[in-house]
Amino acid sequence: MVDISPHPLQAQISALKIEHRQVKDIIQELESSQNFNPLALKRYKKKKLCLKDSIHKLENDMLPDIIA
């Protein structure tokens, strides 16, 4: 019998992807505005990078360890 249940980390990954998309949209809005705060832009870019790293780490944790 095959286990087709979703991985427990999948919900967390989905939530992080949604937050990453929202931060990306905020960055685009800041960059297109006339008077943007460079410090805020830098903070959002750093947050976006941290979210991306977290997503990749969780996705790697979902992969089974294969000993070759």
mmCIF file of the N, C-alpha and C atoms, coordinates in Angstrom:
data_MODEL
# 
_entry.id   MODEL 
# 
loop_
_atom_site.group_PDB 
_atom_site.id 
_atom_site.type_symbol 
_atom_site.label_atom_id 
_atom_site.label_alt_id 
_atom_site.label_comp_id 
_atom_site.label_asym_id 
_atom_site.label_entity_id 
_atom_site.label_seq_id 
_atom_site.pdbx_PDB_ins_code 
_atom_site.Cartn_x 
_atom_site.Cartn_y 
_atom_site.Cartn_z 
_atom_site.occupancy 
_atom_site.B_iso_or_equiv 
_atom_site.pdbx_formal_charge 
_atom_site.auth_seq_id 
_atom_site.auth_comp_id 
_atom_site.auth_asym_id 
_atom_site.auth_atom_id 
_atom_site.pdbx_PDB_model_num 
ATOM 1   N N  . MET A 1 1  ? 0.835  -1.173 0.000  1.00 0.00 ? 1  MET A N  1 
ATOM 2   C CA . MET A 1 1  ? 0.000  0.000  0.000  1.00 0.00 ? 1  MET A CA 1 
ATOM 3   C C  . MET A 1 1  ? 0.882  1.239  0.000  1.00 0.00 ? 1  MET A C  1 
ATOM 4   N N  . VAL A 1 2  ? 0.557  2.232  -0.806 1.00 0.00 ? 2  VAL A N  1 
ATOM 5   C CA . VAL A 1 2  ? 1.354  3.438  -0.954 1.00 0.00 ? 2  VAL A CA 1 
ATOM 6   C C  . VAL A 1 2  ? 0.783  4.544  -0.073 1.00 0.00 ? 2  VAL A C  1 
ATOM 7   N N  . ASP A 1 3  ? 1.693  5.219  0.638  1.00 0.00 ? 3  ASP A N  1 
ATOM 8   C CA . ASP A 1 3  ? 1.284  6.329  1.497  1.00 0.00 ? 3  ASP A CA 1 
ATOM 9   C C  . ASP A 1 3  ? 1.176  7.595  0.642  1.00 0.00 ? 3  ASP A C  1 
ATOM 10  N N  . ILE A 1 4  ? -0.043 8.107  0.474  1.00 0.00 ? 4  ILE A N  1 
ATOM 11  C CA . ILE A 1 4  ? -0.248 9.296  -0.349 1.00 0.00 ? 4  ILE A CA 1 
ATOM 12  C C  . ILE A 1 4  ? -0.581 10.524 0.490  1.00 0.00 ? 4  ILE A C  1 
ATOM 13  N N  . SER A 1 5  ? -0.432 10.429 1.795  1.00 0.00 ? 5  SER A N  1 
ATOM 14  C CA . SER A 1 5  ? -0.729 11.569 2.664  1.00 0.00 ? 5  SER A CA 1 
ATOM 15  C C  . SER A 1 5  ? 0.331  12.651 2.463  1.00 0.00 ? 5  SER A C  1 
ATOM 16  N N  . PRO A 1 6  ? -0.056 13.914 2.564  1.00 0.00 ? 6  PRO A N  1 
ATOM 17  C CA . PRO A 1 6  ? 0.911  14.992 2.382  1.00 0.00 ? 6  PRO A CA 1 
ATOM 18  C C  . PRO A 1 6  ? 1.938  15.001 3.514  1.00 0.00 ? 6  PRO A C  1 
ATOM 19  N N  . HIS A 1 7  ? 3.111  15.456 3.174  1.00 0.00 ? 7  HIS A N  1 
ATOM 20  C CA . HIS A 1 7  ? 4.183  15.533 4.166  1.00 0.00 ? 7  HIS A CA 1 
ATOM 21  C C  . HIS A 1 7  ? 3.811  16.592 5.205  1.00 0.00 ? 7  HIS A C  1 
ATOM 22  N N  . PRO A 1 8  ? 4.125  16.348 6.479  1.00 0.00 ? 8  PRO A N  1 
ATOM 23  C CA . PRO A 1 8  ? 3.753  17.317 7.526  1.00 0.00 ? 8  PRO A CA 1 
ATOM 24  C C  . PRO A 1 8  ? 4.399  18.692 7.344  1.00 0.00 ? 8  PRO A C  1 
ATOM 25  N N  . LEU A 1 9  ? 5.517  18.757 6.663  1.00 0.00 ? 9  LEU A N  1 
ATOM 26  C CA . LEU A 1 9  ? 6.183  20.044 6.454  1.00 0.00 ? 9  LEU A CA 1 
ATOM 27  C C  . LEU A 1 9  ? 5.576  20.834 5.297  1.00 0.00 ? 9  LEU A C  1 
ATOM 28  N N  . GLN A 1 10 ? 4.732  20.186 4.489  1.00 0.00 ? 10 GLN A N  1 
ATOM 29  C CA . GLN A 1 10 ? 4.183  20.838 3.303  1.00 0.00 ? 10 GLN A CA 1 
ATOM 30  C C  . GLN A 1 10 ? 3.352  22.075 3.644  1.00 0.00 ? 10 GLN A C  1 
ATOM 31  N N  . ALA A 1 11 ? 2.576  22.018 4.714  1.00 0.00 ? 11 ALA A N  1 
ATOM 32  C CA . ALA A 1 11 ? 1.763  23.174 5.111  1.00 0.00 ? 11 ALA A CA 1 
ATOM 33  C C  . ALA A 1 11 ? 2.649  24.345 5.506  1.00 0.00 ? 11 ALA A C  1 
ATOM 34  N N  . GLN A 1 12 ? 3.727  24.056 6.209  1.00 0.00 ? 12 GLN A N  1 
ATOM 35  C CA . GLN A 1 12 ? 4.657  25.108 6.621  1.00 0.00 ? 12 GLN A CA 1 
ATOM 36  C C  . GLN A 1 12 ? 5.359  25.717 5.401  1.00 0.00 ? 12 GLN A C  1 
ATOM 37  N N  . ILE A 1 13 ? 5.726  24.879 4.444  1.00 0.00 ? 13 ILE A N  1 
ATOM 38  C CA . ILE A 1 13 ? 6.365  25.370 3.222  1.00 0.00 ? 13 ILE A CA 1 
ATOM 39  C C  . ILE A 1 13 ? 5.404  26.260 2.441  1.00 0.00 ? 13 ILE A C  1 
ATOM 40  N N  . SER A 1 14 ? 4.161  25.844 2.355  1.00 0.00 ? 14 SER A N  1 
ATOM 41  C CA . SER A 1 14 ? 3.156  26.646 1.636  1.00 0.00 ? 14 SER A CA 1 
ATOM 42  C C  . SER A 1 14 ? 2.972  28.012 2.286  1.00 0.00 ? 14 SER A C  1 
ATOM 43  N N  . ALA A 1 15 ? 2.931  28.040 3.611  1.00 0.00 ? 15 ALA A N  1 
ATOM 44  C CA . ALA A 1 15 ? 2.776  29.306 4.326  1.00 0.00 ? 15 ALA A CA 1 
ATOM 45  C C  . ALA A 1 15 ? 3.981  30.216 4.082  1.00 0.00 ? 15 ALA A C  1 
ATOM 46  N N  . LEU A 1 16 ? 5.170  29.644 4.080  1.00 0.00 ? 16 LEU A N  1 
ATOM 47  C CA . LEU A 1 16 ? 6.376  30.436 3.831  1.00 0.00 ? 16 LEU A CA 1 
ATOM 48  C C  . LEU A 1 16 ? 6.403  30.960 2.398  1.00 0.00 ? 16 LEU A C  1 
ATOM 49  N N  . LYS A 1 17 ? 5.922  30.167 1.446  1.00 0.00 ? 17 LYS A N  1 
ATOM 50  C CA . LYS A 1 17 ? 5.877  30.615 0.058  1.00 0.00 ? 17 LYS A CA 1 
ATOM 51  C C  . LYS A 1 17 ? 4.905  31.777 -0.122 1.00 0.00 ? 17 LYS A C  1 
ATOM 52  N N  . ILE A 1 18 ? 3.787  31.721 0.585  1.00 0.00 ? 18 ILE A N  1 
ATOM 53  C CA . ILE A 1 18 ? 2.819  32.824 0.528  1.00 0.00 ? 18 ILE A CA 1 
ATOM 54  C C  . ILE A 1 18 ? 3.435  34.092 1.104  1.00 0.00 ? 18 ILE A C  1 
ATOM 55  N N  . GLU A 1 19 ? 4.101  33.953 2.243  1.00 0.00 ? 19 GLU A N  1 
ATOM 56  C CA . GLU A 1 19 ? 4.742  35.118 2.868  1.00 0.00 ? 19 GLU A CA 1 
ATOM 57  C C  . GLU A 1 19 ? 5.853  35.664 1.969  1.00 0.00 ? 19 GLU A C  1 
ATOM 58  N N  . HIS A 1 20 ? 6.599  34.778 1.317  1.00 0.00 ? 20 HIS A N  1 
ATOM 59  C CA . HIS A 1 20 ? 7.667  35.193 0.398  1.00 0.00 ? 20 HIS A CA 1 
ATOM 60  C C  . HIS A 1 20 ? 7.085  36.010 -0.759 1.00 0.00 ? 20 HIS A C  1 
ATOM 61  N N  . ARG A 1 21 ? 5.955  35.547 -1.288 1.00 0.00 ? 21 ARG A N  1 
ATOM 62  C CA . ARG A 1 21 ? 5.290  36.256 -2.385 1.00 0.00 ? 21 ARG A CA 1 
ATOM 63  C C  . ARG A 1 21 ? 4.818  37.640 -1.929 1.00 0.00 ? 21 ARG A C  1 
ATOM 64  N N  . GLN A 1 22 ? 4.291  37.721 -0.706 1.00 0.00 ? 22 GLN A N  1 
ATOM 65  C CA . GLN A 1 22 ? 3.821  39.001 -0.180 1.00 0.00 ? 22 GLN A CA 1 
ATOM 66  C C  . GLN A 1 22 ? 4.977  39.977 -0.004 1.00 0.00 ? 22 GLN A C  1 
ATOM 67  N N  . VAL A 1 23 ? 6.097  39.495 0.511  1.00 0.00 ? 23 VAL A N  1 
ATOM 68  C CA . VAL A 1 23 ? 7.267  40.351 0.693  1.00 0.00 ? 23 VAL A CA 1 
ATOM 69  C C  . VAL A 1 23 ? 7.795  40.809 -0.666 1.00 0.00 ? 23 VAL A C  1 
ATOM 70  N N  . LYS A 1 24 ? 7.767  39.907 -1.657 1.00 0.00 ? 24 LYS A N  1 
ATOM 71  C CA . LYS A 1 24 ? 8.199  40.262 -3.007 1.00 0.00 ? 24 LYS A CA 1 
ATOM 72  C C  . LYS A 1 24 ? 7.334  41.392 -3.567 1.00 0.00 ? 24 LYS A C  1 
ATOM 73  N N  . ASP A 1 25 ? 6.027  41.314 -3.340 1.00 0.00 ? 25 ASP A N  1 
ATOM 74  C CA . ASP A 1 25 ? 5.116  42.364 -3.804 1.00 0.00 ? 25 ASP A CA 1 
ATOM 75  C C  . ASP A 1 25 ? 5.396  43.693 -3.105 1.00 0.00 ? 25 ASP A C  1 
ATOM 76  N N  . ILE A 1 26 ? 5.679  43.642 -1.812 1.00 0.00 ? 26 ILE A N  1 
ATOM 77  C CA . ILE A 1 26 ? 5.997  44.857 -1.055 1.00 0.00 ? 26 ILE A CA 1 
ATOM 78  C C  . ILE A 1 26 ? 7.271  45.496 -1.609 1.00 0.00 ? 26 ILE A C  1 
ATOM 79  N N  . ILE A 1 27 ? 8.271  44.672 -1.923 1.00 0.00 ? 27 ILE A N  1 
ATOM 80  C CA . ILE A 1 27 ? 9.532  45.185 -2.475 1.00 0.00 ? 27 ILE A CA 1 
ATOM 81  C C  . ILE A 1 27 ? 9.279  45.876 -3.810 1.00 0.00 ? 27 ILE A C  1 
ATOM 82  N N  . GLN A 1 28 ? 8.453  45.258 -4.647 1.00 0.00 ? 28 GLN A N  1 
ATOM 83  C CA . GLN A 1 28 ? 8.150  45.869 -5.946 1.00 0.00 ? 28 GLN A CA 1 
ATOM 84  C C  . GLN A 1 28 ? 7.429  47.205 -5.771 1.00 0.00 ? 28 GLN A C  1 
ATOM 85  N N  . GLU A 1 29 ? 6.523  47.274 -4.805 1.00 0.00 ? 29 GLU A N  1 
ATOM 86  C CA . GLU A 1 29 ? 5.822  48.531 -4.534 1.00 0.00 ? 29 GLU A CA 1 
ATOM 87  C C  . GLU A 1 29 ? 6.790  49.595 -4.049 1.00 0.00 ? 29 GLU A C  1 
ATOM 88  N N  . LEU A 1 30 ? 7.691  49.222 -3.162 1.00 0.00 ? 30 LEU A N  1 
ATOM 89  C CA . LEU A 1 30 ? 8.670  50.185 -2.638 1.00 0.00 ? 30 LEU A CA 1 
ATOM 90  C C  . LEU A 1 30 ? 9.583  50.697 -3.745 1.00 0.00 ? 30 LEU A C  1 
ATOM 91  N N  . GLU A 1 31 ? 10.027 49.793 -4.613 1.00 0.00 ? 31 GLU A N  1 
ATOM 92  C CA . GLU A 1 31 ? 10.938 50.192 -5.682 1.00 0.00 ? 31 GLU A CA 1 
ATOM 93  C C  . GLU A 1 31 ? 10.257 51.100 -6.705 1.00 0.00 ? 31 GLU A C  1 
ATOM 94  N N  . SER A 1 32 ? 8.967  50.925 -6.900 1.00 0.00 ? 32 SER A N  1 
ATOM 95  C CA . SER A 1 32 ? 8.273  51.733 -7.898 1.00 0.00 ? 32 SER A CA 1 
ATOM 96  C C  . SER A 1 32 ? 7.757  53.062 -7.340 1.00 0.00 ? 32 SER A C  1 
ATOM 97  N N  . SER A 1 33 ? 7.756  53.212 -6.024 1.00 0.00 ? 33 SER A N  1 
ATOM 98  C CA . SER A 1 33 ? 7.268  54.465 -5.438 1.00 0.00 ? 33 SER A CA 1 
ATOM 99  C C  . SER A 1 33 ? 8.321  55.559 -5.588 1.00 0.00 ? 33 SER A C  1 
ATOM 100 N N  . GLN A 1 34 ? 7.870  56.780 -5.583 1.00 0.00 ? 34 GLN A N  1 
ATOM 101 C CA . GLN A 1 34 ? 8.763  57.930 -5.765 1.00 0.00 ? 34 GLN A CA 1 
ATOM 102 C C  . GLN A 1 34 ? 9.685  58.156 -4.564 1.00 0.00 ? 34 GLN A C  1 
ATOM 103 N N  . ASN A 1 35 ? 9.111  58.046 -3.382 1.00 0.00 ? 35 ASN A N  1 
ATOM 104 C CA . ASN A 1 35 ? 9.908  58.319 -2.176 1.00 0.00 ? 35 ASN A CA 1 
ATOM 105 C C  . ASN A 1 35 ? 9.928  57.075 -1.292 1.00 0.00 ? 35 ASN A C  1 
ATOM 106 N N  . PHE A 1 36 ? 10.841 56.163 -1.598 1.00 0.00 ? 36 PHE A N  1 
ATOM 107 C CA . PHE A 1 36 ? 10.933 54.951 -0.799 1.00 0.00 ? 36 PHE A CA 1 
ATOM 108 C C  . PHE A 1 36 ? 12.086 55.057 0.184  1.00 0.00 ? 36 PHE A C  1 
ATOM 109 N N  . ASN A 1 37 ? 11.951 54.305 1.247  1.00 0.00 ? 37 ASN A N  1 
ATOM 110 C CA . ASN A 1 37 ? 12.963 54.280 2.287  1.00 0.00 ? 37 ASN A CA 1 
ATOM 111 C C  . ASN A 1 37 ? 13.975 53.180 1.953  1.00 0.00 ? 37 ASN A C  1 
ATOM 112 N N  . PRO A 1 38 ? 15.227 53.534 1.660  1.00 0.00 ? 38 PRO A N  1 
ATOM 113 C CA . PRO A 1 38 ? 16.219 52.511 1.297  1.00 0.00 ? 38 PRO A CA 1 
ATOM 114 C C  . PRO A 1 38 ? 16.467 51.494 2.413  1.00 0.00 ? 38 PRO A C  1 
ATOM 115 N N  . LEU A 1 39 ? 16.359 51.933 3.649  1.00 0.00 ? 39 LEU A N  1 
ATOM 116 C CA . LEU A 1 39 ? 16.568 51.025 4.774  1.00 0.00 ? 39 LEU A CA 1 
ATOM 117 C C  . LEU A 1 39 ? 15.446 49.989 4.840  1.00 0.00 ? 39 LEU A C  1 
ATOM 118 N N  . ALA A 1 40 ? 14.215 50.425 4.640  1.00 0.00 ? 40 ALA A N  1 
ATOM 119 C CA . ALA A 1 40 ? 13.079 49.498 4.638  1.00 0.00 ? 40 ALA A CA 1 
ATOM 120 C C  . ALA A 1 40 ? 13.208 48.512 3.484  1.00 0.00 ? 40 ALA A C  1 
ATOM 121 N N  . LEU A 1 41 ? 13.632 48.997 2.325  1.00 0.00 ? 41 LEU A N  1 
ATOM 122 C CA . LEU A 1 41 ? 13.816 48.129 1.164  1.00 0.00 ? 41 LEU A CA 1 
ATOM 123 C C  . LEU A 1 41 ? 14.864 47.055 1.465  1.00 0.00 ? 41 LEU A C  1 
ATOM 124 N N  . LYS A 1 42 ? 15.952 47.467 2.088  1.00 0.00 ? 42 LYS A N  1 
ATOM 125 C CA . LYS A 1 42 ? 17.020 46.523 2.428  1.00 0.00 ? 42 LYS A CA 1 
ATOM 126 C C  . LYS A 1 42 ? 16.524 45.472 3.420  1.00 0.00 ? 42 LYS A C  1 
ATOM 127 N N  . ARG A 1 43 ? 15.722 45.891 4.388  1.00 0.00 ? 43 ARG A N  1 
ATOM 128 C CA . ARG A 1 43 ? 15.181 44.954 5.380  1.00 0.00 ? 43 ARG A CA 1 
ATOM 129 C C  . ARG A 1 43 ? 14.244 43.939 4.735  1.00 0.00 ? 43 ARG A C  1 
ATOM 130 N N  . TYR A 1 44 ? 13.391 44.412 3.825  1.00 0.00 ? 44 TYR A N  1 
ATOM 131 C CA . TYR A 1 44 ? 12.467 43.495 3.148  1.00 0.00 ? 44 TYR A CA 1 
ATOM 132 C C  . TYR A 1 44 ? 13.223 42.516 2.254  1.00 0.00 ? 44 TYR A C  1 
ATOM 133 N N  . LYS A 1 45 ? 14.278 42.986 1.595  1.00 0.00 ? 45 LYS A N  1 
ATOM 134 C CA . LYS A 1 45 ? 15.061 42.081 0.763  1.00 0.00 ? 45 LYS A CA 1 
ATOM 135 C C  . LYS A 1 45 ? 15.752 41.021 1.613  1.00 0.00 ? 45 LYS A C  1 
ATOM 136 N N  . LYS A 1 46 ? 16.224 41.417 2.779  1.00 0.00 ? 46 LYS A N  1 
ATOM 137 C CA . LYS A 1 46 ? 16.864 40.460 3.681  1.00 0.00 ? 46 LYS A CA 1 
ATOM 138 C C  . LYS A 1 46 ? 15.839 39.443 4.190  1.00 0.00 ? 46 LYS A C  1 
ATOM 139 N N  . LYS A 1 47 ? 14.631 39.929 4.508  1.00 0.00 ? 47 LYS A N  1 
ATOM 140 C CA . LYS A 1 47 ? 13.570 39.032 4.972  1.00 0.00 ? 47 LYS A CA 1 
ATOM 141 C C  . LYS A 1 47 ? 13.201 38.046 3.864  1.00 0.00 ? 47 LYS A C  1 
ATOM 142 N N  . LYS A 1 48 ? 13.120 38.529 2.630  1.00 0.00 ? 48 LYS A N  1 
ATOM 143 C CA . LYS A 1 48 ? 12.784 37.670 1.492  1.00 0.00 ? 48 LYS A CA 1 
ATOM 144 C C  . LYS A 1 48 ? 13.838 36.577 1.325  1.00 0.00 ? 48 LYS A C  1 
ATOM 145 N N  . LEU A 1 49 ? 15.106 36.939 1.469  1.00 0.00 ? 49 LEU A N  1 
ATOM 146 C CA . LEU A 1 49 ? 16.177 35.965 1.353  1.00 0.00 ? 49 LEU A CA 1 
ATOM 147 C C  . LEU A 1 49 ? 16.114 34.926 2.470  1.00 0.00 ? 49 LEU A C  1 
ATOM 148 N N  . CYS A 1 50 ? 15.814 35.356 3.688  1.00 0.00 ? 50 CYS A N  1 
ATOM 149 C CA . CYS A 1 50 ? 15.683 34.426 4.812  1.00 0.00 ? 50 CYS A CA 1 
ATOM 150 C C  . CYS A 1 50 ? 14.523 33.458 4.589  1.00 0.00 ? 50 CYS A C  1 
ATOM 151 N N  . LEU A 1 51 ? 13.412 33.965 4.064  1.00 0.00 ? 51 LEU A N  1 
ATOM 152 C CA . LEU A 1 51 ? 12.270 33.101 3.766  1.00 0.00 ? 51 LEU A CA 1 
ATOM 153 C C  . LEU A 1 51 ? 12.630 32.066 2.700  1.00 0.00 ? 51 LEU A C  1 
ATOM 154 N N  . LYS A 1 52 ? 13.351 32.519 1.690  1.00 0.00 ? 52 LYS A N  1 
ATOM 155 C CA . LYS A 1 52 ? 13.757 31.602 0.626  1.00 0.00 ? 52 LYS A CA 1 
ATOM 156 C C  . LYS A 1 52 ? 14.662 30.502 1.180  1.00 0.00 ? 52 LYS A C  1 
ATOM 157 N N  . ASP A 1 53 ? 15.606 30.885 2.044  1.00 0.00 ? 53 ASP A N  1 
ATOM 158 C CA . ASP A 1 53 ? 16.488 29.892 2.657  1.00 0.00 ? 53 ASP A CA 1 
ATOM 159 C C  . ASP A 1 53 ? 15.703 28.898 3.511  1.00 0.00 ? 53 ASP A C  1 
ATOM 160 N N  . SER A 1 54 ? 14.720 29.390 4.245  1.00 0.00 ? 54 SER A N  1 
ATOM 161 C CA . SER A 1 54 ? 13.896 28.513 5.084  1.00 0.00 ? 54 SER A CA 1 
ATOM 162 C C  . SER A 1 54 ? 13.102 27.527 4.231  1.00 0.00 ? 54 SER A C  1 
ATOM 163 N N  . ILE A 1 55 ? 12.574 28.012 3.124  1.00 0.00 ? 55 ILE A N  1 
ATOM 164 C CA . ILE A 1 55 ? 11.813 27.149 2.215  1.00 0.00 ? 55 ILE A CA 1 
ATOM 165 C C  . ILE A 1 55 ? 12.709 26.039 1.674  1.00 0.00 ? 55 ILE A C  1 
ATOM 166 N N  . HIS A 1 56 ? 13.902 26.412 1.225  1.00 0.00 ? 56 HIS A N  1 
ATOM 167 C CA . HIS A 1 56 ? 14.822 25.411 0.683  1.00 0.00 ? 56 HIS A CA 1 
ATOM 168 C C  . HIS A 1 56 ? 15.238 24.397 1.742  1.00 0.00 ? 56 HIS A C  1 
ATOM 169 N N  . LYS A 1 57 ? 15.456 24.850 2.962  1.00 0.00 ? 57 LYS A N  1 
ATOM 170 C CA . LYS A 1 57 ? 15.847 23.934 4.032  1.00 0.00 ? 57 LYS A CA 1 
ATOM 171 C C  . LYS A 1 57 ? 14.730 22.927 4.315  1.00 0.00 ? 57 LYS A C  1 
ATOM 172 N N  . LEU A 1 58 ? 13.495 23.410 4.400  1.00 0.00 ? 58 LEU A N  1 
ATOM 173 C CA . LEU A 1 58 ? 12.376 22.509 4.659  1.00 0.00 ? 58 LEU A CA 1 
ATOM 174 C C  . LEU A 1 58 ? 12.155 21.533 3.501  1.00 0.00 ? 58 LEU A C  1 
ATOM 175 N N  . GLU A 1 59 ? 12.319 22.027 2.273  1.00 0.00 ? 59 GLU A N  1 
ATOM 176 C CA . GLU A 1 59 ? 12.175 21.131 1.120  1.00 0.00 ? 59 GLU A CA 1 
ATOM 177 C C  . GLU A 1 59 ? 13.250 20.047 1.131  1.00 0.00 ? 59 GLU A C  1 
ATOM 178 N N  . ASN A 1 60 ? 14.452 20.413 1.534  1.00 0.00 ? 60 ASN A N  1 
ATOM 179 C CA . ASN A 1 60 ? 15.526 19.416 1.638  1.00 0.00 ? 60 ASN A CA 1 
ATOM 180 C C  . ASN A 1 60 ? 15.251 18.437 2.767  1.00 0.00 ? 60 ASN A C  1 
ATOM 181 N N  . ASP A 1 61 ? 14.631 18.900 3.844  1.00 0.00 ? 61 ASP A N  1 
ATOM 182 C CA . ASP A 1 61 ? 14.293 18.013 4.953  1.00 0.00 ? 61 ASP A CA 1 
ATOM 183 C C  . ASP A 1 61 ? 13.228 16.987 4.548  1.00 0.00 ? 61 ASP A C  1 
ATOM 184 N N  . MET A 1 62 ? 12.429 17.321 3.558  1.00 0.00 ? 62 MET A N  1 
ATOM 185 C CA . MET A 1 62 ? 11.388 16.402 3.097  1.00 0.00 ? 62 MET A CA 1 
ATOM 186 C C  . MET A 1 62 ? 11.962 15.247 2.285  1.00 0.00 ? 62 MET A C  1 
ATOM 187 N N  . LEU A 1 63 ? 13.123 15.462 1.687  1.00 0.00 ? 63 LEU A N  1 
ATOM 188 C CA . LEU A 1 63 ? 13.734 14.423 0.867  1.00 0.00 ? 63 LEU A CA 1 
ATOM 189 C C  . LEU A 1 63 ? 14.314 13.342 1.765  1.00 0.00 ? 63 LEU A C  1 
ATOM 190 N N  . PRO A 1 64 ? 14.110 12.093 1.399  1.00 0.00 ? 64 PRO A N  1 
ATOM 191 C CA . PRO A 1 64 ? 14.651 11.009 2.221  1.00 0.00 ? 64 PRO A CA 1 
ATOM 192 C C  . PRO A 1 64 ? 16.171 10.939 2.097  1.00 0.00 ? 64 PRO A C  1 
ATOM 193 N N  . ASP A 1 65 ? 16.824 10.520 3.171  1.00 0.00 ? 65 ASP A N  1 
ATOM 194 C CA . ASP A 1 65 ? 18.269 10.341 3.159  1.00 0.00 ? 65 ASP A CA 1 
ATOM 195 C C  . ASP A 1 65 ? 18.586 9.060  2.392  1.00 0.00 ? 65 ASP A C  1 
ATOM 196 N N  . ILE A 1 66 ? 19.400 9.202  1.366  1.00 0.00 ? 66 ILE A N  1 
ATOM 197 C CA . ILE A 1 66 ? 19.782 8.053  0.554  1.00 0.00 ? 66 ILE A CA 1 
ATOM 198 C C  . ILE A 1 66 ? 21.284 7.834  0.725  1.00 0.00 ? 66 ILE A C  1 
ATOM 199 N N  . ILE A 1 67 ? 21.614 6.698  1.216  1.00 0.00 ? 67 ILE A N  1 
ATOM 200 C CA . ILE A 1 67 ? 23.019 6.359  1.400  1.00 0.00 ? 67 ILE A CA 1 
ATOM 201 C C  . ILE A 1 67 ? 23.479 5.627  0.146  1.00 0.00 ? 67 ILE A C  1 
ATOM 202 N N  . ALA A 1 68 ? 24.435 6.218  -0.545 1.00 0.00 ? 68 ALA A N  1 
ATOM 203 C CA . ALA A 1 68 ? 24.907 5.636  -1.811 1.00 0.00 ? 68 ALA A CA 1 
ATOM 204 C C  . ALA A 1 68 ? 26.161 4.834  -1.568 1.00 0.00 ? 68 ALA A C  1 
# 
